[in-house]
Amino acid sequence: MSAGGGTKAIVAALGANAGIALAKFVGFAVTGASSMLAEAVHSVADTANQGLLLLGRKTSQRAADREHPFGYGRDRYFYSFVVALLLFTLGALFALYEGIHKVEAPEPLHAPLVAVIILVVAVALEGYSFRTAIAESRELKGEATWWQFIRQARVPELPVVLLEDTGALVGLLLALAGVGLSLVTGNPVWDGVATIAIGVLLGVIAIVLIIEMKSLLIGEGATPQELDTIVAELEAGKVDRVIHIRTQYLGPDELLVAAKVALVGAPTIAEVAQAIDDAELRVRAKVPSARLIYLEPDLDRTR
C-alpha cells in the first residue's frame, strides 16, 4: 500500500460517525442521558474530523509553485493536527464539562432502554469502521506493533482514524456502563461518572495525536529501516562512503534525501555524474518515497 492509502478507512469512518451522531442525539432527546450527549458531540467531532482529513488529502495534491517549491504535502499533517485539536476541545472538554455538571446535579433518565439499543447499534457501526481502518493499516504496519505504527507512521490519516475509532468504541462501552448502572441502581450519578470517563479518554487520545502530528509538522526524517536501506544503496556502486546524510518527509509520500558522498578512486566529471545518477536510481528502486535526492560528491577527509 502506498502512503496515499487510507481513503477507504476515512470514508467508512465518515459515514459511520454521521449516522451514529444522529442516532445519539435522538437518544439524548428521548433519555436525557449526559453520556449519550457526550457521545453524540464526540461523533459530530469525528464526522467533522473525517471531512478535514479528506480536505487535507485533496489540498496536498496541489502542484509545487514558486512560493512552495517542495509542494503542499504537509497539508495532510496540518489538517490531522487540526483534527487532534478538535477532538480535544469539542470532544474531551465538552464531555468533562457535561459529566461534572451531571455529577453535581444528577437528573433521572427517561426510557434508558432506548439509549441502550442506540448504543449497541452504534457499537456495531463503529466496529465496521474500526475493522476497515485495521485492514487498511496492516500492510503499512508490517512487523511493528500497533503502538509503534501509530508512533512511527508518516501517513497521518490512518493513525488518526485508528485512535478515533478506538476511542469511540471504548467511549460507547463507557456510555453503556453509565446508562446500565444508572438503570440498575436507580442512581443517575453513574451517567455523569461515565461522561467524565469519556472526557478523560478523549483527552488522552487527543494529546497523543497532538504530539504525533506536531512532530510530523515540524519535520520527521526517514525511519531507521529506510535510512539503513538508503545508505546501503548509495554505497552499493561507485560511492565509497556516505560522509553525511540528512532526510526529511515533505509529505507522507515524498522523502527528501541530501547527502555528501565520497567516490571510489579519482573519477572524471562524467564518471561522477554517472555514479550519482546510478545511486539515485538504486535508492528510488528500494525506497520509492525518496523522490527528491540531492547528492554532493566530496573528499573523504577521514582517511
Backbone torsions as a table, in degrees:
resi	resn	phi	psi	omega
1	MET	NA	135.4	177.5
2	SER	-77.7	171.7	176.9
3	ALA	-67.2	-11.5	177.7
4	GLY	-82.3	-2.1	-179.6
5	GLY	-66.1	164.1	176.2
6	GLY	116.2	-11.3	-177.1
7	THR	-61.7	-41.0	-179.7
8	LYS	-61.6	-40.8	179.3
9	ALA	-64.7	-39.9	-179.3
10	ILE	-66.2	-45.5	-178.6
11	VAL	-64.9	-40.6	178.3
12	ALA	-62.4	-42.8	179.3
13	ALA	-66.5	-38.3	179.7
14	LEU	-61.7	-49.2	-179.7
15	GLY	-64.2	-44.0	-179.2
16	ALA	-63.6	-46.0	-176.1
17	ASN	-68.1	-35.4	178.9
18	ALA	-64.0	-45.9	178.7
19	GLY	-66.2	-40.3	-179.6
20	ILE	-65.5	-41.2	-179.4
21	ALA	-59.4	-44.7	179.5
22	LEU	-61.9	-44.9	-179.3
23	ALA	-63.6	-39.8	-178.9
24	LYS	-67.7	-38.8	177.9
25	PHE	-63.7	-39.7	175.7
26	VAL	-62.3	-43.2	178.7
27	GLY	-61.5	-41.4	178.2
28	PHE	-64.7	-41.5	-179.4
29	ALA	-62.1	-34.7	-178.3
30	VAL	-80.5	-41.5	-170.7
31	THR	-100.7	-28.3	-175.0
32	GLY	76.1	13.5	-178.3
33	ALA	-73.5	123.6	-179.2
34	SER	-67.5	-34.2	177.8
35	SER	-64.1	-33.4	176.4
36	MET	-67.0	-40.8	177.8
37	LEU	-65.3	-43.4	178.7
38	ALA	-60.3	-42.3	178.6
39	GLU	-67.7	-34.3	177.6
40	ALA	-64.5	-45.7	177.9
41	VAL	-64.0	-38.8	176.4
42	HIS	-58.7	-43.6	-179.3
43	SER	-68.1	-36.3	175.4
44	VAL	-61.9	-44.3	178.3
45	ALA	-61.0	-43.6	179.9
46	ASP	-63.8	-39.3	178.8
47	THR	-62.8	-46.3	177.0
48	ALA	-61.7	-37.7	-179.1
49	ASN	-63.1	-41.6	179.0
50	GLN	-63.7	-38.3	176.2
51	GLY	-61.6	-40.9	178.2
52	LEU	-65.8	-38.2	178.0
53	LEU	-63.3	-42.0	177.4
54	LEU	-65.9	-38.3	177.2
55	LEU	-63.0	-42.7	178.4
56	GLY	-61.5	-40.0	178.3
57	ARG	-63.4	-38.1	-178.6
58	LYS	-70.2	-48.3	-177.0
59	THR	-68.7	-27.0	-179.4
60	SER	-69.9	-14.4	-178.0
61	GLN	-85.8	-1.1	178.1
62	ARG	-62.0	145.1	-178.6
63	ALA	-70.9	150.0	176.8
64	ALA	-61.7	147.8	177.9
65	ASP	-137.0	-173.9	-175.8
66	ARG	-64.9	-36.4	-178.6
67	GLU	-75.6	-32.2	178.7
68	HIS	-127.1	77.1	-173.8
69	PRO	-65.4	-20.2	177.6
70	PHE	-97.7	10.8	175.4
71	GLY	85.6	-167.0	-173.0
72	TYR	-119.9	25.3	-176.3
73	GLY	-57.6	-30.7	-177.3
74	ARG	-75.8	-3.3	172.1
75	ASP	-56.0	-34.9	-180.0
76	ARG	-65.6	-35.4	176.3
77	TYR	-70.3	-39.9	-179.0
78	PHE	-62.5	-49.5	-178.0
79	TYR	-67.7	-30.9	175.2
80	SER	-67.8	-35.0	175.8
81	PHE	-65.3	-41.9	177.0
82	VAL	-62.0	-39.2	177.4
83	VAL	-58.3	-44.5	179.7
84	ALA	-62.7	-40.5	178.4
85	LEU	-64.8	-41.5	178.5
86	LEU	-64.3	-40.3	179.5
87	LEU	-61.0	-37.1	-179.8
88	PHE	-72.8	-48.8	-174.5
89	THR	-77.0	-49.2	-175.3
90	LEU	-80.9	-30.3	-178.4
91	GLY	-93.6	-63.5	-172.6
92	ALA	-67.8	-51.0	-175.6
93	LEU	-65.2	-38.7	178.3
94	PHE	-64.3	-44.1	-179.2
95	ALA	-62.9	-41.5	178.7
96	LEU	-63.3	-44.4	179.4
97	TYR	-61.2	-48.1	-177.6
98	GLU	-66.2	-39.5	-179.4
99	GLY	-65.8	-45.0	179.1
100	ILE	-62.2	-40.6	178.7
101	HIS	-60.9	-43.1	-177.5
102	LYS	-74.4	-25.4	175.0
103	VAL	-72.7	-39.7	-179.8
104	GLU	-72.2	-34.3	-179.5
105	ALA	-136.0	73.4	-176.4
106	PRO	-63.8	142.8	179.1
107	GLU	-122.7	140.9	-179.1
108	PRO	-64.1	146.0	178.4
109	LEU	-85.9	147.5	176.7
110	HIS	-112.5	133.5	178.7
111	ALA	48.7	56.1	-177.3
112	PRO	-61.7	-25.1	178.7
113	LEU	-63.4	-30.6	176.0
114	VAL	-62.3	-43.4	178.7
115	ALA	-61.4	-41.6	-179.8
116	VAL	-62.0	-44.9	-179.9
117	ILE	-61.8	-45.7	-179.1
118	ILE	-63.5	-41.7	-179.4
119	LEU	-66.4	-37.3	177.8
120	VAL	-64.8	-43.2	176.7
121	VAL	-62.5	-40.4	179.7
122	ALA	-63.6	-37.5	177.2
123	VAL	-60.5	-41.7	179.5
124	ALA	-63.7	-44.1	-179.6
125	LEU	-67.0	-42.6	178.3
126	GLU	-65.6	-34.1	177.5
127	GLY	-62.1	-39.2	177.0
128	TYR	-63.1	-45.9	179.3
129	SER	-61.6	-42.2	-178.3
130	PHE	-65.6	-42.7	178.6
131	ARG	-62.8	-37.9	178.2
132	THR	-63.4	-44.1	179.4
133	ALA	-64.0	-39.9	178.0
134	ILE	-61.7	-46.2	-178.8
135	ALA	-62.2	-40.3	179.9
136	GLU	-68.4	-26.3	-173.2
137	SER	-90.8	-20.3	-170.1
138	ARG	-57.7	-44.1	-176.4
139	GLU	-67.0	-42.2	178.3
140	LEU	-67.4	-34.3	-177.1
141	LYS	-65.8	-38.7	-179.2
142	GLY	62.2	-131.3	-178.1
143	GLU	-88.8	-3.9	-178.2
144	ALA	-70.8	156.3	172.4
145	THR	-73.7	167.5	179.7
146	TRP	-64.7	-37.5	178.3
147	TRP	-65.6	-40.9	176.8
148	GLN	-63.8	-38.0	178.1
149	PHE	-61.8	-45.1	179.8
150	ILE	-63.1	-38.9	-177.6
151	ARG	-75.4	-32.0	-170.8
152	GLN	-105.0	-13.9	-174.9
153	ALA	-62.4	136.3	175.0
154	ARG	-96.0	-6.3	174.0
155	VAL	-94.3	109.7	-169.9
156	PRO	-73.4	-30.8	-169.5
157	GLU	-66.2	-41.1	-176.3
158	LEU	-66.0	-46.3	174.5
159	PRO	-59.8	-36.7	178.7
160	VAL	-62.8	-49.6	-178.2
161	VAL	-65.1	-40.1	179.6
162	LEU	-61.0	-47.5	-178.9
163	LEU	-69.4	-38.8	177.3
164	GLU	-60.9	-47.0	-178.7
165	ASP	-66.4	-37.5	176.1
166	THR	-61.7	-46.5	178.2
167	GLY	-62.4	-38.0	-179.8
168	ALA	-66.0	-43.9	-179.5
169	LEU	-65.2	-45.7	179.1
170	VAL	-65.7	-38.7	178.4
171	GLY	-62.5	-39.5	177.8
172	LEU	-64.4	-39.6	177.7
173	LEU	-65.4	-38.3	176.6
174	LEU	-64.6	-41.6	178.4
175	ALA	-64.2	-40.8	176.2
176	LEU	-60.9	-42.4	179.5
177	ALA	-63.6	-41.9	-179.6
178	GLY	-63.7	-46.6	179.5
179	VAL	-66.5	-41.6	-179.1
180	GLY	-63.4	-45.3	179.2
181	LEU	-65.9	-36.7	176.7
182	SER	-63.9	-38.6	180.0
183	LEU	-69.5	-43.1	-176.0
184	VAL	-72.3	-43.7	-175.6
185	THR	-88.3	-18.6	-175.0
186	GLY	75.0	11.7	-178.9
187	ASN	-112.3	107.8	-176.0
188	PRO	-70.9	-5.0	179.8
189	VAL	-62.6	-27.3	179.2
190	TRP	-62.5	-30.3	176.6
191	ASP	-63.8	-41.8	177.1
192	GLY	-66.8	-39.2	178.1
193	VAL	-61.4	-43.8	178.4
194	ALA	-62.9	-37.3	179.7
195	THR	-64.9	-41.1	176.2
196	ILE	-62.2	-42.1	178.9
197	ALA	-61.7	-39.3	176.9
198	ILE	-62.4	-42.2	179.2
199	GLY	-62.1	-42.8	178.3
200	VAL	-63.4	-44.6	179.2
201	LEU	-58.0	-49.7	-179.2
202	LEU	-64.3	-35.8	178.4
203	GLY	-62.6	-43.7	179.8
204	VAL	-63.2	-46.3	180.0
205	ILE	-62.3	-43.4	-179.3
206	ALA	-62.5	-41.5	-179.6
207	ILE	-64.9	-41.7	176.4
208	VAL	-59.3	-45.6	-179.8
209	LEU	-65.7	-40.4	179.4
210	ILE	-60.3	-44.5	179.8
211	ILE	-62.5	-45.7	-177.3
212	GLU	-68.6	-43.5	-178.8
213	MET	-69.6	-34.2	175.5
214	LYS	-61.5	-42.0	179.0
215	SER	-62.2	-41.0	178.6
216	LEU	-68.1	-38.5	179.0
217	LEU	-63.3	-42.6	179.0
218	ILE	-63.3	-37.1	177.9
219	GLY	123.8	110.2	177.1
220	GLU	-107.1	147.7	179.3
221	GLY	-87.1	-172.6	177.4
222	ALA	-63.4	152.6	175.4
223	THR	-66.6	160.0	178.5
224	PRO	-54.5	-38.8	179.8
225	GLN	-66.5	-43.5	178.7
226	GLU	-63.6	-42.2	-178.6
227	LEU	-63.6	-42.4	177.6
228	ASP	-61.0	-41.9	179.3
229	THR	-64.1	-44.0	-179.4
230	ILE	-60.8	-47.8	-179.6
231	VAL	-62.6	-42.7	-179.6
232	ALA	-62.4	-41.7	-179.7
233	GLU	-71.1	-35.9	176.9
234	LEU	-62.6	-38.7	-175.7
235	GLU	-90.0	8.4	-176.1
236	ALA	-81.7	-19.8	-176.4
237	GLY	-112.2	-123.1	-177.8
238	LYS	-81.9	-1.0	176.7
239	VAL	-82.7	120.6	-178.6
240	ASP	-76.2	-41.3	-177.6
241	ARG	-160.7	144.5	171.2
242	VAL	-85.3	115.5	-177.1
243	ILE	-79.5	-40.5	-173.0
244	HIS	-155.7	135.3	-179.0
245	ILE	-144.3	141.5	174.4
246	ARG	-135.0	140.0	177.9
247	THR	-132.4	154.0	175.3
248	GLN	-159.5	136.6	176.4
249	TYR	-80.7	119.6	176.6
250	LEU	-86.8	-11.8	178.3
251	GLY	-174.6	171.7	-176.6
252	PRO	-58.8	-26.2	-177.2
253	ASP	-124.0	26.4	179.3
254	GLU	-142.7	108.2	-177.8
255	LEU	-106.8	130.0	175.6
256	LEU	-93.8	129.7	177.9
257	VAL	-123.7	124.3	177.0
258	ALA	-129.2	128.5	-175.7
259	ALA	-149.9	148.3	166.9
260	LYS	-98.6	133.0	-176.2
261	VAL	-130.9	144.4	174.0
262	ALA	-99.6	132.4	-177.5
263	LEU	-97.5	158.9	-179.5
264	VAL	-74.4	133.2	175.2
265	GLY	70.7	-148.9	179.6
266	ALA	-125.6	74.5	-173.7
267	PRO	-71.0	158.1	173.6
268	THR	-77.3	171.8	179.4
269	ILE	-60.3	-41.6	179.6
270	ALA	-63.6	-39.1	179.6
271	GLU	-69.6	-35.1	176.2
272	VAL	-61.8	-47.7	-179.3
273	ALA	-61.4	-41.4	-179.6
274	GLN	-67.7	-39.8	179.9
275	ALA	-63.5	-40.1	179.6
276	ILE	-68.6	-43.2	178.1
277	ASP	-60.1	-43.5	-179.7
278	ASP	-64.3	-40.4	-179.8
279	ALA	-63.8	-41.1	178.8
280	GLU	-63.6	-41.0	179.0
281	LEU	-63.5	-41.1	180.0
282	ARG	-63.9	-43.1	-178.9
283	VAL	-64.4	-46.6	-177.9
284	ARG	-65.1	-29.9	179.0
285	ALA	-67.2	-34.1	-177.8
286	LYS	-95.4	-29.5	179.6
287	VAL	-128.8	83.6	-174.5
288	PRO	-58.5	-26.8	-179.9
289	SER	-70.3	-13.6	179.2
290	ALA	-78.3	74.8	-175.5
291	ARG	-83.1	-31.3	-179.0
292	LEU	-111.3	112.1	-178.1
293	ILE	-126.6	123.6	177.7
294	TYR	-121.7	114.0	-179.1
295	LEU	-114.3	132.0	179.2
296	GLU	-116.9	115.8	176.6
297	PRO	-70.4	139.6	-178.0
298	ASP	-151.1	170.9	177.3
299	LEU	-86.9	140.7	176.9
300	ASP	-87.5	97.8	-175.1
301	ARG	-83.1	1.7	178.7
302	THR	-86.1	-6.2	-176.1
303	ARG	-119.8	NA	NA
